[in-house]
Structures are given as C-alpha cells and as structure tokens.
Amino acid sequence: MKLLHTVSGLAIVAALAGAPAVAQTVMAEKGQKADMVLLPKFLGILPFDQANQGAQEAHAELENPGEFLYTGPTPENSVAGQIEIITTSASQGQNVVMLSNNAGDQIAPAAAAAQEAGTTVVTWDSPIPSAEGETLFVAQVDFNDIGVVMADMAHSILGGEGEFATLSATPDAANQNAWIAAMEGALKGDKYAGLNHVDIVFGDDVSEISYNRALALIDKHPNLGLIMAPTSVGIVAAAKALQDEGLCDDIKVSGLGVPAEMVSYTLDGCAPEFALWSFVDLGYLTYYTSYLIATGQMKGEVGETFEAGRMGEYTIEKDPTRDQGNRVLMGPFTVYDKDNVEAASK
C-alpha cells in the first residue's frame, strides 16, 4: 500500500514539475487558409491524376479557402521542370509544395531554399534521398516490403527458377531505385537462389522508350523469362511490346501497375501478377498531412499523431529506409491477378 502511495505521489510531483503529457491526436481545424501545390514527377499518367483526385477530395473536405494547384513538368523535362516549379512556388509565396521527386538529390538545394523562404516541402510517392529540404515524406508502403513483393512475384511467375530483368523509370527516381535495391537484397535469400536478375534498364517513364527498351532486353537476353517493371508506364509498355510480338507465352511481365490499365494483359496471361496501392488515398493523405503542417497545426516531427479524415489515425516516425528524414506510412498494397484484377479495374 505504501508503494502505491509513493508512486502516486511521485506522479503528482512530476506533473506539477511540468513532465510532458501524453501526446494528443491532432484533429484538423477546417477552413484555415493555405495555398498548396501538388507536384507530380510529370503530368500525363493515370496514377498521378488519381493522386490529384484524392488531394482534391481532401481540399474540399477541409474547406481550405486557399488555392490548390496541380502542376508538373513534361516527362522529357522532369528534373529541370520540378526544380523550376519548386523555385517558382517559393517566390510566389505558396505555403506548401507536395512533391513526388524525380530528381534525386539534385532537387535538394531548391527544396532547401524553398523551405528557407517559408514554403514547406512535403514529399509523397518518391522522397528526397538525403531528406535535405524535406519536412516529411508520405510513403505509400514500406520500400523494403515492395522489394520483397517484387522478388516474390518473380519467384511465383518463374516457378522459382530463371532469368529476369528490370525495366525501371528514370535513373534518378528515388522510389524505384530504393525498390530495386530492396528487391536485390531480398534475392540474396535462399528461397530465390534459382532466380537470376540479369539487367536493369530505364525507359524514362515514356511509353515509346519503355516499349523499345523492353524489346531490347528480349534481344539481349535470349533466356529471359520475365520483365519486372516497377513503374506504371513501363509495365504497360512492356506488356504491350510482348503482346504485339506474340511473346506472352514465353516471357511474362510483372511489377507495379494500375488495374484499369493492366486488366487485359493479366487476363490474357501476359502479366500474371502485379501489385499497387491506391494513389487516390495517397493523394488524400498527402494533402491532409501537408495542410496540417502548412496551417501550423502540426510540425511534422517524430511522435506526432494526427487524424486524416476517412483514412484514420497516423503517427509520424523516423524513416527506416533512409539515413535521415521522417515519414508517414500509408499502406497497404495489393497483389493483383486474374481473380481480382477485373473488380479492381472498375
């Protein structure tokens, strides 16, 4: 009994001495003004349009009277274009830029300068590798998990044995590079001993280039059994290339793609399995998170917990996949095959 009294007394003393209270969940105060920019890697592909759809939903729900702008560069000018848009957004006094980074650490100086000028930079989909100039990264799923899923899909499609190559986006795409590195790490496990990852090429997330790179892989590697494309542009281009050449019986495609764009290739056996998450949800969560930071309701620090509307509660954590930087982890992703792709594509 004395011990209980002692503990209670110590707790009271600590409270009176100003001991930190348990962190409260941040609930968004609607109607605060913040001018916000959603900046994808480039314009013109479905996943980023879906992210914009989710961000528009959150913009309306939060009753933000500020401007919401969805803008981006062309695929051919993605790196320079993203740097220019961040710089311009800061000079125009935008409160926050929500960036899907396609420029690696090349964009870090512009992001740091924007933050210094008072424009918060929140990344989504693809972070700044060094985290320089970035307040927070909204991660779709854990990057290490994506690598394991790609290794598992390769193992499943090839029956545990054979050659496969990777058709990625651009050499500077931080997310694809991290996923491929995680996949190569997973492939070192005994389960994958029969798989041989023979090549990595880049289609620049341009359909025609990706199409041609897929055909070049087939010419270069006569024993190739699978093309793994962790990009929604590349996976469709590779599947179309195989279908056009009548090669789907001999070579398969997998990776990350949008069900609406992949349904025909999955049903005809060209792409038996692929995976993805909801870009609508990613855009929604990114906007909610960025709004709370831009309006001063949250700092973006480790341990902060907040409510993100229909998506529920999230807690900011140290990003375990980078040396620096914090993240919010959305999840989950789904593996699609002939049994579920039609329903998901509607």
ChimeraX attribute file (.defattr): number of C-alpha atoms within 10 A of each C-alpha:
attribute: neighborCount
match mode: 1-to-1
recipient: residues
	/A:1	5
	/A:2	7
	/A:3	8
	/A:4	9
	/A:5	10
	/A:6	11
	/A:7	11
	/A:8	12
	/A:9	12
	/A:10	12
	/A:11	13
	/A:12	12
	/A:13	12
	/A:14	12
	/A:15	12
	/A:16	9
	/A:17	9
	/A:18	8
	/A:19	11
	/A:20	8
	/A:21	7
	/A:22	6
	/A:23	9
	/A:24	9
	/A:25	13
	/A:26	16
	/A:27	15
	/A:28	19
	/A:29	13
	/A:30	16
	/A:31	15
	/A:32	16
	/A:33	16
	/A:34	20
	/A:35	21
	/A:36	26
	/A:37	23
	/A:38	25
	/A:39	24
	/A:40	28
	/A:41	26
	/A:42	22
	/A:43	17
	/A:44	13
	/A:45	15
	/A:46	16
	/A:47	21
	/A:48	23
	/A:49	17
	/A:50	18
	/A:51	26
	/A:52	25
	/A:53	18
	/A:54	22
	/A:55	25
	/A:56	20
	/A:57	17
	/A:58	23
	/A:59	22
	/A:60	12
	/A:61	13
	/A:62	19
	/A:63	13
	/A:64	19
	/A:65	14
	/A:66	15
	/A:67	13
	/A:68	18
	/A:69	15
	/A:70	17
	/A:71	15
	/A:72	23
	/A:73	20
	/A:74	14
	/A:75	18
	/A:76	12
	/A:77	12
	/A:78	21
	/A:79	21
	/A:80	15
	/A:81	19
	/A:82	26
	/A:83	21
	/A:84	15
	/A:85	18
	/A:86	28
	/A:87	20
	/A:88	14
	/A:89	19
	/A:90	23
	/A:91	13
	/A:92	11
	/A:93	14
	/A:94	24
	/A:95	26
	/A:96	28
	/A:97	28
	/A:98	27
	/A:99	27
	/A:100	26
	/A:101	29
	/A:102	30
	/A:103	24
	/A:104	20
	/A:105	20
	/A:106	16
	/A:107	22
	/A:108	20
	/A:109	14
	/A:110	21
	/A:111	28
	/A:112	21
	/A:113	15
	/A:114	26
	/A:115	21
	/A:116	12
	/A:117	15
	/A:118	16
	/A:119	25
	/A:120	25
	/A:121	26
	/A:122	28
	/A:123	27
	/A:124	28
	/A:125	25
	/A:126	24
	/A:127	28
	/A:128	30
	/A:129	24
	/A:130	14
	/A:131	21
	/A:132	18
	/A:133	23
	/A:134	24
	/A:135	21
	/A:136	31
	/A:137	30
	/A:138	27
	/A:139	23
	/A:140	24
	/A:141	18
	/A:142	18
	/A:143	20
	/A:144	18
	/A:145	15
	/A:146	23
	/A:147	22
	/A:148	19
	/A:149	21
	/A:150	28
	/A:151	24
	/A:152	18
	/A:153	21
	/A:154	31
	/A:155	20
	/A:156	13
	/A:157	19
	/A:158	18
	/A:159	11
	/A:160	15
	/A:161	16
	/A:162	19
	/A:163	19
	/A:164	25
	/A:165	23
	/A:166	23
	/A:167	28
	/A:168	28
	/A:169	25
	/A:170	21
	/A:171	15
	/A:172	17
	/A:173	23
	/A:174	20
	/A:175	24
	/A:176	23
	/A:177	19
	/A:178	19
	/A:179	21
	/A:180	24
	/A:181	15
	/A:182	21
	/A:183	22
	/A:184	16
	/A:185	14
	/A:186	20
	/A:187	23
	/A:188	11
	/A:189	9
	/A:190	8
	/A:191	13
	/A:192	16
	/A:193	13
	/A:194	15
	/A:195	19
	/A:196	14
	/A:197	20
	/A:198	13
	/A:199	14
	/A:200	15
	/A:201	18
	/A:202	18
	/A:203	24
	/A:204	23
	/A:205	23
	/A:206	17
	/A:207	18
	/A:208	16
	/A:209	14
	/A:210	26
	/A:211	22
	/A:212	14
	/A:213	22
	/A:214	30
	/A:215	15
	/A:216	12
	/A:217	20
	/A:218	18
	/A:219	11
	/A:220	11
	/A:221	14
	/A:222	9
	/A:223	13
	/A:224	20
	/A:225	21
	/A:226	24
	/A:227	30
	/A:228	28
	/A:229	33
	/A:230	27
	/A:231	24
	/A:232	23
	/A:233	26
	/A:234	34
	/A:235	33
	/A:236	24
	/A:237	27
	/A:238	29
	/A:239	28
	/A:240	20
	/A:241	20
	/A:242	24
	/A:243	18
	/A:244	10
	/A:245	10
	/A:246	12
	/A:247	14
	/A:248	21
	/A:249	12
	/A:250	12
	/A:251	22
	/A:252	27
	/A:253	34
	/A:254	28
	/A:255	28
	/A:256	25
	/A:257	25
	/A:258	24
	/A:259	23
	/A:260	14
	/A:261	15
	/A:262	26
	/A:263	23
	/A:264	16
	/A:265	23
	/A:266	24
	/A:267	15
	/A:268	13
	/A:269	18
	/A:270	25
	/A:271	30
	/A:272	20
	/A:273	25
	/A:274	27
	/A:275	20
	/A:276	22
	/A:277	19
	/A:278	19
	/A:279	22
	/A:280	20
	/A:281	23
	/A:282	29
	/A:283	29
	/A:284	25
	/A:285	30
	/A:286	30
	/A:287	32
	/A:288	25
	/A:289	26
	/A:290	27
	/A:291	27
	/A:292	23
	/A:293	22
	/A:294	26
	/A:295	19
	/A:296	11
	/A:297	15
	/A:298	18
	/A:299	15
	/A:300	24
	/A:301	17
	/A:302	16
	/A:303	12
	/A:304	16
	/A:305	20
	/A:306	21
	/A:307	18
	/A:308	20
	/A:309	15
	/A:310	10
	/A:311	13
	/A:312	9
	/A:313	13
	/A:314	19
	/A:315	16
	/A:316	19
	/A:317	19
	/A:318	17
	/A:319	19
	/A:320	13
	/A:321	15
	/A:322	15
	/A:323	11
	/A:324	13
	/A:325	23
	/A:326	23
	/A:327	25
	/A:328	25
	/A:329	19
	/A:330	19
	/A:331	15
	/A:332	11
	/A:333	16
	/A:334	14
	/A:335	16
	/A:336	23
	/A:337	19
	/A:338	17
	/A:339	9
	/A:340	13
	/A:341	21
	/A:342	17
	/A:343	11
	/A:344	11
	/A:345	12
	/A:346	8
